[in-house]
Amino acid sequence: MPIEQISGCIACKACIESCPTDVIQLDKRTNKAVIAYPEDCQICHLCRLNCPVGAITISPDKTIPVMVSWR
């Protein structure tokens, strides 16, 4: 699983909105982000890069280099 954990979520939904494959969803019971579809993760790092509190940890064993386009 590329995303190891989401710890310290503040429910801002930035990771949910940035994930192109809907891997991360909002748990309606806890109102926190959860890893709903780990097998669909494309390891794009958008969730991690957009999290304002650094709550998302991506496994170093299953990571690829981050590619950020120039604007």
Secondary structure, DSSP 8 states (H G I E B T S, - for coil): --EEEE-S-----HHHHH-TT--EEEETTTTEEEES-GGG-----HHHHH-TT--EEE-GGG---------
